C-alpha cells in the first residue's frame, strides 16, 4: 500500500478492526519513510449491481442514495442514525442476496417502505409521498387510512391476546 503523503511503497498495519456489520475491515497504517498515519478499508469485492429505473435507464446500485432518502424521511423524527444505518444495511444485504445483476427501483422502494412502516409511520408516509409520487391530498389520505386500518387490526389482536 503506497503512502498517500510521500508515495513510499512500504507501509505497516498499526491496527485492524472489523466493521459493525462484519463486511469490511478498517486498517490504520503507518508509512515507514515519513511516518504519516492513514486509514484504509478492505471490502469484499462484489459484482456491480445495476438498478433499473422507472423510465428504463440503468445506473449502478448506490447505498448512499437509499441512506439519503431514508434520512430525509426520518428528519426531525425520533429515529436514531444507528437505526437508519441498520435499515440501509438490511436493505442492501437483501437486495444483493435476492438479485444477481439487476434490480428494479420499484423492488428497492417496496423494501424501504415495508421497513420504514415498521420503524416510524410518519417517516413511512413522507417516503411514500415521494416514492409513490402523490399528486393530490386524496392519495395522501388514502395512504393514511391504510396505516390507520392496520393500526386498528394490531390493537384488536393485542386486546384478544390480553
BAVOPA-350564 format. One record per residue (C-alpha): residue number from 1; x, y, z. Coordinates in nm, 4 decimals. Each point is the difference from the previous one (the first is absolute). Layout:
<pts>
<pt num="NUM" x="X" y="Y" z="Z"/>
...
</pts>
This chain:
<pts>
<pt num="1" x="0.0000" y="0.0000" z="0.0000"/>
<pt num="2" x="0.1514" y="0.3345" z="-0.1027"/>
<pt num="3" x="0.0092" y="0.2865" z="0.2468"/>
<pt num="4" x="-0.2436" y="0.2743" z="-0.1137"/>
<pt num="5" x="0.2401" y="0.2651" z="0.1271"/>
<pt num="6" x="0.3435" y="-0.0968" z="-0.1403"/>
<pt num="7" x="-0.0981" y="-0.2889" z="-0.2341"/>
<pt num="8" x="0.2529" y="-0.2355" z="0.1671"/>
<pt num="9" x="-0.0842" y="-0.3692" z="-0.0541"/>
<pt num="10" x="0.0786" y="-0.1357" z="0.3458"/>
<pt num="11" x="-0.2772" y="0.0491" z="0.2580"/>
<pt num="12" x="-0.0918" y="-0.2064" z="0.3015"/>
<pt num="13" x="-0.3346" y="-0.0771" z="0.1632"/>
<pt num="14" x="-0.0227" y="0.1527" z="0.3474"/>
<pt num="15" x="-0.3584" y="-0.1043" z="0.0845"/>
<pt num="16" x="-0.2794" y="-0.2050" z="-0.1649"/>
<pt num="17" x="-0.3670" y="0.0009" z="0.0959"/>
<pt num="18" x="-0.3008" y="-0.1813" z="-0.1382"/>
<pt num="19" x="-0.2945" y="0.2236" z="-0.0930"/>
<pt num="20" x="-0.3250" y="-0.0234" z="0.1972"/>
<pt num="21" x="-0.1735" y="-0.2022" z="-0.2702"/>
<pt num="22" x="0.3048" y="-0.2205" z="-0.0596"/>
<pt num="23" x="0.0274" y="0.0793" z="-0.3709"/>
<pt num="24" x="0.3146" y="0.2114" z="0.0060"/>
<pt num="25" x="0.3260" y="0.0460" z="0.1873"/>
<pt num="26" x="0.1344" y="0.3411" z="0.1022"/>
<pt num="27" x="0.3789" y="0.0151" z="0.0093"/>
<pt num="28" x="0.2197" y="0.2741" z="0.1478"/>
<pt num="29" x="0.3304" y="0.0120" z="-0.1852"/>
<pt num="30" x="0.3307" y="0.1756" z="0.0506"/>
<pt num="31" x="0.2537" y="0.0930" z="-0.2680"/>
<pt num="32" x="0.3519" y="-0.1320" z="0.0651"/>
<pt num="33" x="0.1581" y="0.3063" z="-0.1617"/>
<pt num="34" x="-0.1960" y="0.3123" z="0.1086"/>
<pt num="35" x="-0.1875" y="-0.1649" z="0.2914"/>
<pt num="36" x="-0.3330" y="0.1408" z="-0.1248"/>
<pt num="37" x="-0.3026" y="-0.1912" z="0.1322"/>
<pt num="38" x="-0.3027" y="-0.0698" z="-0.2182"/>
<pt num="39" x="-0.3057" y="-0.2232" z="-0.0121"/>
<pt num="40" x="-0.0959" y="-0.2562" z="-0.2619"/>
<pt num="41" x="-0.3095" y="-0.2196" z="-0.0318"/>
<pt num="42" x="-0.0126" y="-0.3527" z="-0.1342"/>
<pt num="43" x="-0.3303" y="-0.1180" z="-0.1523"/>
<pt num="44" x="-0.1197" y="-0.3181" z="-0.1636"/>
<pt num="45" x="0.0047" y="0.0518" z="-0.3741"/>
<pt num="46" x="-0.3523" y="-0.0218" z="-0.1338"/>
<pt num="47" x="-0.1286" y="-0.0050" z="-0.3539"/>
<pt num="48" x="-0.1597" y="0.3292" z="-0.0982"/>
<pt num="49" x="-0.3732" y="0.0017" z="0.0523"/>
<pt num="50" x="-0.2005" y="0.2128" z="-0.2409"/>
<pt num="51" x="-0.3260" y="0.1717" z="0.0919"/>
<pt num="52" x="-0.2637" y="0.0193" z="-0.2727"/>
<pt num="53" x="-0.1848" y="0.3314" z="0.0405"/>
<pt num="54" x="-0.3689" y="0.0613" z="-0.0799"/>
<pt num="55" x="0.0882" y="0.1475" z="-0.3388"/>
<pt num="56" x="0.2218" y="-0.2969" z="-0.0923"/>
<pt num="57" x="0.3350" y="0.1695" z="0.0672"/>
<pt num="58" x="0.2591" y="-0.2006" z="0.1890"/>
<pt num="59" x="0.2401" y="0.1282" z="0.2620"/>
<pt num="60" x="0.2341" y="-0.1615" z="0.2489"/>
<pt num="61" x="-0.1448" y="-0.0906" z="0.3394"/>
<pt num="62" x="0.0978" y="0.2660" z="0.2519"/>
<pt num="63" x="-0.0845" y="-0.0500" z="0.3661"/>
<pt num="64" x="0.0559" y="0.3712" z="0.0715"/>
<pt num="65" x="-0.3075" y="0.0812" z="-0.2106"/>
<pt num="66" x="-0.2061" y="-0.2280" z="0.2254"/>
<pt num="67" x="0.1613" y="0.1457" z="0.3110"/>
<pt num="68" x="-0.0711" y="0.3578" z="-0.1105"/>
<pt num="69" x="-0.3635" y="-0.0775" z="-0.0823"/>
<pt num="70" x="-0.0629" y="-0.1682" z="0.3335"/>
<pt num="71" x="0.1843" y="0.2741" z="0.1916"/>
<pt num="72" x="-0.2194" y="0.2597" z="-0.1710"/>
<pt num="73" x="-0.3155" y="-0.1946" z="0.0933"/>
<pt num="74" x="0.1181" y="-0.0388" z="0.3610"/>
<pt num="75" x="0.1012" y="0.3648" z="0.0375"/>
<pt num="76" x="-0.1185" y="0.1431" z="0.3352"/>
<pt num="77" x="-0.1355" y="-0.3413" z="0.1027"/>
<pt num="78" x="0.1097" y="-0.2040" z="0.3034"/>
<pt num="79" x="0.1962" y="-0.2434" z="-0.2174"/>
<pt num="80" x="0.3685" y="-0.0440" z="0.0776"/>
<pt num="81" x="0.2688" y="0.0036" z="-0.2661"/>
<pt num="82" x="0.0926" y="-0.3524" z="0.1134"/>
<pt num="83" x="-0.3534" y="-0.1223" z="-0.0801"/>
<pt num="84" x="0.0152" y="0.1643" z="-0.3429"/>
<pt num="85" x="0.3396" y="-0.1547" z="-0.0738"/>
<pt num="86" x="-0.1258" y="-0.3412" z="0.1133"/>
<pt num="87" x="-0.2995" y="0.0394" z="-0.2278"/>
<pt num="88" x="0.2222" y="0.0932" z="-0.2973"/>
<pt num="89" x="0.2364" y="-0.2928" z="0.0743"/>
<pt num="90" x="-0.2996" y="-0.2331" z="0.0154"/>
<pt num="91" x="-0.1386" y="0.1278" z="-0.3308"/>
<pt num="92" x="0.3368" y="-0.0200" z="-0.1749"/>
<pt num="93" x="0.0569" y="-0.3522" z="0.1286"/>
<pt num="94" x="-0.3503" y="-0.1044" z="-0.1086"/>
<pt num="95" x="0.0418" y="0.1498" z="-0.3472"/>
<pt num="96" x="0.3400" y="-0.1623" z="-0.0561"/>
<pt num="97" x="-0.1285" y="-0.3353" z="0.1269"/>
<pt num="98" x="-0.3187" y="0.0007" z="-0.2081"/>
<pt num="99" x="0.1261" y="0.1542" z="-0.3255"/>
<pt num="100" x="0.3096" y="-0.0942" z="-0.2006"/>
<pt num="101" x="0.0698" y="0.2718" z="-0.2541"/>
<pt num="102" x="-0.3084" y="0.2223" z="-0.0260"/>
<pt num="103" x="-0.2696" y="0.1204" z="0.2349"/>
<pt num="104" x="-0.2972" y="0.2210" z="-0.0763"/>
<pt num="105" x="-0.0169" y="0.3236" z="0.1966"/>
<pt num="106" x="-0.3606" y="-0.0974" z="0.0795"/>
<pt num="107" x="0.1256" y="-0.3064" z="0.1925"/>
<pt num="108" x="0.2430" y="0.2105" z="0.2019"/>
<pt num="109" x="-0.2717" y="0.2572" z="0.0707"/>
<pt num="110" x="-0.2389" y="-0.2664" z="0.1266"/>
<pt num="111" x="0.2689" y="-0.1452" z="0.2283"/>
<pt num="112" x="0.0621" y="0.3473" z="0.1432"/>
<pt num="113" x="-0.3722" y="0.0669" z="0.0463"/>
<pt num="114" x="-0.0548" y="-0.3297" z="0.1827"/>
<pt num="115" x="0.2839" y="0.0636" z="0.2433"/>
<pt num="116" x="-0.0820" y="0.3685" z="0.0522"/>
<pt num="117" x="-0.3619" y="-0.0857" z="0.0835"/>
<pt num="118" x="0.1259" y="-0.2157" z="0.2859"/>
<pt num="119" x="0.2548" y="0.2604" z="0.1118"/>
<pt num="120" x="-0.1944" y="0.3282" z="-0.0084"/>
<pt num="121" x="-0.3415" y="0.0668" z="-0.1571"/>
<pt num="122" x="0.0629" y="0.3688" z="-0.0647"/>
<pt num="123" x="0.3284" y="-0.0768" z="-0.1762"/>
<pt num="124" x="-0.1847" y="-0.2668" z="-0.1978"/>
<pt num="125" x="-0.2639" y="0.2471" z="-0.1216"/>
<pt num="126" x="0.2666" y="0.2578" z="-0.0860"/>
<pt num="127" x="0.1925" y="-0.2552" z="-0.2031"/>
<pt num="128" x="-0.3178" y="-0.1358" z="-0.1610"/>
<pt num="129" x="-0.1098" y="0.3470" z="-0.1106"/>
<pt num="130" x="0.3208" y="0.0401" z="-0.2015"/>
<pt num="131" x="0.0420" y="-0.3637" z="-0.1077"/>
<pt num="132" x="-0.3597" y="-0.0436" z="-0.1156"/>
<pt num="133" x="-0.0087" y="0.3535" z="-0.1383"/>
<pt num="134" x="-0.3222" y="0.1100" z="0.1684"/>
<pt num="135" x="-0.1749" y="0.2480" z="-0.2276"/>
<pt num="136" x="-0.2570" y="0.1278" z="0.2447"/>
<pt num="137" x="-0.1206" y="-0.0103" z="0.3598"/>
<pt num="138" x="-0.2384" y="-0.2877" z="-0.0731"/>
<pt num="139" x="0.2870" y="-0.2373" z="-0.0765"/>
<pt num="140" x="0.1679" y="0.1134" z="0.3205"/>
<pt num="141" x="-0.3207" y="-0.0620" z="0.1980"/>
<pt num="142" x="-0.0434" y="-0.3467" z="-0.1552"/>
<pt num="143" x="0.3452" y="-0.0940" z="0.1269"/>
<pt num="144" x="-0.0852" y="0.1364" z="0.3458"/>
<pt num="145" x="-0.3237" y="-0.2020" z="0.0088"/>
<pt num="146" x="0.1941" y="-0.3138" z="-0.0854"/>
<pt num="147" x="0.2392" y="0.0619" z="0.2920"/>
<pt num="148" x="-0.2854" y="0.0750" z="0.2375"/>
<pt num="149" x="-0.1773" y="-0.3192" z="-0.1095"/>
<pt num="150" x="0.3097" y="-0.2080" z="0.0692"/>
<pt num="151" x="0.0348" y="0.1639" z="0.3423"/>
<pt num="152" x="-0.3617" y="-0.0926" z="0.0853"/>
<pt num="153" x="0.0702" y="-0.3628" z="-0.0895"/>
<pt num="154" x="0.3126" y="-0.0023" z="0.2157"/>
<pt num="155" x="-0.1927" y="0.1436" z="0.2973"/>
<pt num="156" x="-0.2790" y="-0.2587" z="-0.0406"/>
<pt num="157" x="0.2491" y="-0.2872" z="-0.0123"/>
<pt num="158" x="0.1792" y="0.1390" z="0.3047"/>
<pt num="159" x="-0.3283" y="0.0223" z="0.1981"/>
<pt num="160" x="-0.0864" y="-0.3612" z="-0.0904"/>
<pt num="161" x="0.3370" y="-0.1170" z="0.1310"/>
<pt num="162" x="-0.0536" y="0.1812" z="0.3302"/>
</pts>
